[in-house]
Amino acid sequence: MSAPDPNSAVARRLIGAWRYVGSKVDGELRTDRGDPRGIIVYDPSGHMAVQIVPGREQRANASATQFLAYFGTYSIDERTGTVTHHREGDLRSDAEIDAVRAYEFVGDRLILRPVGKTQEIMWERIK
């Protein structure tokens, strides 16, 4: 698999570091995980990494399922408006290998929607 063209319009908007803002399921903001912190990074060579952890106050009592961390490469399909995370390493052994996400840019925000699910994962560009 080749790296996405870093000069494409979508890649230029996607490349960089994004801070986790929150998630919605069925249009409702998730509040069941306390105050999680996270980052997702897309680089020009086609690599990405993401990590989301419970807030500091919740970490000591958090279950392993509340931690999300993986890395790999990514590809962009501008025709379908999706970015696929091709996971090479993942904290969870049962995670899907290719995670397809619809993307939307709203100002300095990136919204990722897992295809086939009613979830939104919101990120804000780190400047």
C-alpha positions in Angstrom: 0.0 0.0 0.0 1.4 3.4 -1.0 1.3 6.5 1.2 -1.4 9.0 0.4 -0.4 11.9 -1.8 0.6 14.5 0.9 -0.2 17.3 -1.6 -3.9 16.3 -2.1 -6.4 18.7 -0.7 -7.6 16.2 1.9 -4.2 15.1 3.0 -3.0 18.7 3.5 -6.0 19.2 5.8 -5.6 15.9 7.6 -1.8 15.9 8.2 -0.9 17.1 11.7 -1.8 16.5 15.3 -5.3 16.6 16.7 -6.5 16.8 20.3 -9.5 14.6 21.3 -12.5 16.7 22.0 -15.2 14.1 22.6 -17.5 11.4 21.1 -21.1 11.2 20.3 -23.2 8.0 20.0 -26.6 8.4 18.4 -26.1 12.2 18.5 -25.6 12.2 22.3 -22.3 13.3 23.8 -20.7 10.4 25.7 -20.2 11.2 29.4 -19.6 7.6 30.6 -15.8 7.8 30.5 -15.2 10.8 32.7 -12.8 13.3 31.1 -10.7 11.4 28.6 -7.6 12.8 26.9 -6.3 11.9 23.5 -4.3 12.7 20.4 -4.3 11.5 16.8 -1.4 12.2 14.5 -1.3 11.8 10.7 2.1 12.4 9.1 3.1 13.1 5.4 4.7 9.7 4.9 1.3 7.9 5.5 1.8 6.9 9.1 -0.7 7.6 11.9 -1.1 6.9 15.6 -3.9 7.5 18.1 -4.2 7.3 21.9 -7.1 8.0 24.1 -6.9 7.5 27.9 -9.3 8.2 30.8 -8.9 11.5 32.6 -6.3 11.6 35.3 -8.9 11.2 38.1 -10.4 8.1 36.5 -7.3 6.3 35.4 -6.6 4.4 38.6 -10.0 2.7 38.5 -10.4 2.5 34.7 -10.8 -0.9 33.0 -8.5 -1.8 30.1 -11.4 -1.3 27.7 -11.3 2.5 28.4 -7.8 2.8 26.9 -7.4 3.1 23.1 -4.0 3.1 21.5 -2.9 1.9 18.0 -0.6 2.9 15.2 -0.1 2.0 11.5 -0.5 3.6 8.1 -3.5 5.3 6.6 -5.1 5.7 3.2 -7.5 8.3 1.9 -10.4 7.6 -0.5 -11.6 11.1 -1.5 -14.3 9.6 -3.7 -16.1 8.0 -0.7 -14.9 10.6 1.8 -13.1 8.1 4.0 -9.8 7.6 5.7 -8.7 4.0 6.6 -6.4 3.3 9.5 -4.4 0.2 8.7 -3.5 -0.9 12.2 -0.1 -2.5 12.6 0.0 -2.4 16.4 -3.0 -2.2 18.8 -3.5 -2.3 22.5 -6.6 -4.5 21.9 -6.1 -7.9 20.3 -9.7 -8.0 19.0 -9.6 -4.7 17.1 -10.4 -4.5 13.4 -7.2 -4.4 11.2 -8.6 -1.8 8.8 -10.7 0.9 10.5 -12.7 2.9 7.9 -13.8 6.3 9.0 -15.8 8.9 7.2 -14.2 12.3 7.7 -15.5 15.8 7.9 -13.7 19.1 8.5 -15.5 21.8 10.4 -13.3 24.8 10.9 -10.3 23.5 13.1 -12.2 20.3 13.9 -12.0 16.9 12.4 -14.9 14.6 12.8 -14.4 10.9 12.2 -17.4 8.5 11.9 -16.8 4.8 11.9 -18.6 3.5 8.8 -21.7 1.5 9.7 -21.9 3.0 13.2 -23.8 5.9 14.8 -20.7 7.3 16.4 -18.8 10.6 15.9 -15.2 11.1 17.2 -14.3 14.8 17.4 -10.8 16.2 17.2 -9.4 19.7 17.3 -6.3 20.7 15.4 -3.3 21.3 17.7 -1.6 24.5 16.7 
